[in-house]
Amino acid sequence: MADETAEPGAPTPQAADKASDKVTSKAVSVPSSALSGLKQLDRVILRLNKLISTPGGLSAFLSTSNYVLYILAYLHPKLPSLPDLARRLLAAPSTIIKPQTTTLVITVTEASIPPVAALAALLSKCRTTLRLLGCFPLYAWLRTLLAGPKPGADKVLHRIALLQASSYFTYQALENLSVLADCAAVPSTFIARINKGDPTTARIYLWAYRFWLSGVSCDFLRLAREAQLENRRREARRKMQEDGRAVASYQDEEDKKLDAKWWMDFVIASAWLPMAIHYSSSNGGVPGWNLGWMGLCGLVAGGERLRGMWRATGE
């Protein structure tokens, strides 16, 4: 979800992107030794501005950055610092010490939190805040589905989409309620009234994540149904070929694109699934779950989307 706000007098990302189109090809008058690096930095900044100005670009960028930071935060205590690494590389083989193998433990003391973990937590809060507006597109999607399937559309796929939209909308509504309650925007008395007398939000978060798990699980139902329909279509086409009837010559290429998209959707759903199972469980979640696994799953799930958006900024 892109953030369209800007400081007073400052151009929006879209306006800056449009204006930058006129200057991207101009050379900058700097020494030749630094010109190449500055040009590359200039291109990256302009492409990044174009990325975050596209619909969903800011959300994708923050999400991918967040999960990369989770991986780095998990690896941080396992890797030596740069000065230590330099000393170990220059040391004799007999004096080299094995890297630490302790896991990252974040305590309540802010000074003990590594900077990379603090930045990851900040991005996570930023993404959660942006999702406070997430109910609106989900409501629009749900309302469209409630109007019934489109002519010729598969009814089973429509029911799966309806279940998924309902699950995601409920998840988002419960998460929004919990976030607003945690910052005192919603009184604790209201939370206690709907939460069996408990003024805290832990149980509401738990049910929110369970609805998220329901929405993620719907992707597997959708993919199974799409595979079933596609197999029927290809079987019918094969029989047509056996009967000597003409078949479109480009159909094999279309099949390859459909297969690639189907497998990508399957990989993305499979990456979200363990995270959804972990947070929707009330008895400890997935065994061995840590920041590293969470970062890896989130990066696999959202990285392809960001790569596609990034490639589009260079076109």
Secondary structure as UniProt FT lines:
FT   TURN            8..9
FT   HELIX           13..20
FT   TURN            21..25
FT   HELIX           32..53
FT   TURN            55..56
FT   HELIX           57..75
FT   HELIX           76..78
FT   HELIX           82..90
FT   HELIX           93..95
FT   HELIX           110..112
FT   HELIX           115..130
FT   HELIX           131..133
FT   HELIX           135..146
FT   TURN            151..152
FT   HELIX           155..182
FT   TURN            183..184
FT   HELIX           188..194
FT   TURN            195..197
FT   HELIX           202..242
FT   TURN            243..244
FT   TURN            249..250
FT   HELIX           251..279
FT   TURN            287..288
FT   HELIX           291..313
//
